[in-house]
């Protein structure tokens, strides 16, 4: 990707970039829709990433282009709504840094990415995080690592207008190679959890369902609203404040069946994250399988965010011998991850491809994901 970003830079602006920054997409091992409930998540960074080739701008404006959109979008200091389309992700980061009291340098940017778009792997967070890191480094801005995800999240929430939580930007910025990131989405406290699957003879197979994403924005917002409504009825700041021991009593107080289901998912999912972390800390990797599958069942039946393609991928992977499998990401399409013996990854991928062909679904794309590094500068030109 570095070569492609540099080439796009030279093509668009006629000179060389000053530096290259990269930020990864992510898969979330477990902890779905818990982030905006102040709960727990456990993502790891993908090797797939977005690379930003960057150099100062001669005239105080910001310009950005990409291998997919080679014609630069140029803007000055803006407010939310002024830059629309994909350039809003970059204008949003500039805006959010300024809003947080920092003075980002004016730069020209060219982007290249191999994070699949629209697959629930956080391609937008990868873009925001690469640009944010570049602006911070080039401008010599004193923005501690733990503050950065919230700045990128504000770009997405307030400038782009997507009501997402802190998961994706945290993963892209704070993950480390070979580790899963245990994040408390209330305090932003983290713990790096060693995640060396190969040493255990295991692999995480990521299966992109390639299902068309439908109703994502509206349904995401609706889930978020239901969770906030439940928390308000239960008199707690967020559903994080209900734990499994208080779940039965909480469900009794919620009259509405939909609110009950949404609440049950969040409360049990937070517990599954904690249980997964405890197993991984103890070196019991294979044993997390049932928790992954239980998470999927909860997303399917209680949070109601899965689609036929992801359910079939999970069922087929399990039938092919996976220790556990679940959809990862916001839902309504996207990717499934399956925990498999490393020598079973290919056979599992083949089984899912056959099941899709039988049902007339578009073919899935599968690969083994190894936990990669978080956002960083790639060189010192
Ligand atoms: C999307 C959002 C995240 C998170 C997940 C679901 O990826 O961007 O904030 O809510 O969905 O876990």
Boltz pocket constraint, residues with backbone or C-beta under 6 A from the ligand:
constraints:
  - pocket:
      binder: B
      contacts: [[A, 28], [A, 31], [A, 32], [A, 33], [A, 34], [A, 35], [A, 36], [A, 120], [A, 164], [A, 165], [A, 166], [A, 167], [A, 168], [A, 329], [A, 330], [A, 331]]
      max_distance: 6.0
